[in-house]
Amino acid sequence: MKNLQNAKTFNIASLAVSFVNIAAAVFAVSRLPEKVPTHFDFNGVCNSFGSRWGLMFIAFIPLLLNFIFMLTARLINAKQPKLIALTSFVISVFFAAEFWLIYMVSSSGVQLGDKLERQPAITILPMMMSALFIVLGNYTPIIAPNKFLGLRVKWTLQNPQCWKITHRFMGKVMVVTGLITALLSVISYAFTEAGFATEFILTFVMIAVSIFIPTIFAYNHRNDN
């Protein structure tokens, strides 16, 4: 019962974050020019403009994910509703914050062909991803076998022991890669001229390592009892 109550609390908090974010986004976007920069190449050069209201798609992502998480938890009769609700909350906060980082870039005033001056937002995004991985990495070891969360590969799904030790290991990998990526992002911004490309590569490598290494680990322990 307590687990369900905690899950309800996180679900309400997630929805609150989502609706407040949407309301604030409507107000902020309405104050932008009709056309805003929407895409930059790896060198930070603006190569596409679009409607300001296109930004609202990102603002609605937290709400969409909330409904997906809550619906899935009901459909699969989740044994860990609190964990699913907490994951939904953390991801909602992440995407809400991501909207405002993108808003900062879209309101920068750059024109087509202009190069965006280096902004803290370029570094903040991978650091936010790092924080997301660190938080989720602390909860990954307690994920029980299920049909929604976790590293759901053949070996973990067929072997409960493999699932258990793999997710313990995966949690450590996520925390370590998150910390390393955050550190490298700060160093990259403070001491180099790196821009979009470097930050994108750091984020991609963090995600790839956090999935690939635990998958190899699961394969090596597929027959553990």
Secondary structure as GFF3:
##gff-version 3
##sequence-region A 1 225
A	DSSP	alpha_helix	2	29	.	.	.	ID=ss1
A	DSSP	beta_strand	35	40	.	.	.	ID=ss2
A	DSSP	beta_strand	46	51	.	.	.	ID=ss3
A	DSSP	three_ten_helix	52	55	.	.	.	ID=ss4
A	DSSP	alpha_helix	56	75	.	.	.	ID=ss5
A	DSSP	alpha_helix	81	106	.	.	.	ID=ss6
A	DSSP	alpha_helix	120	139	.	.	.	ID=ss7
A	DSSP	three_ten_helix	140	142	.	.	.	ID=ss8
A	DSSP	alpha_helix	154	158	.	.	.	ID=ss9
A	DSSP	alpha_helix	160	191	.	.	.	ID=ss10
A	DSSP	alpha_helix	196	220	.	.	.	ID=ss11
###
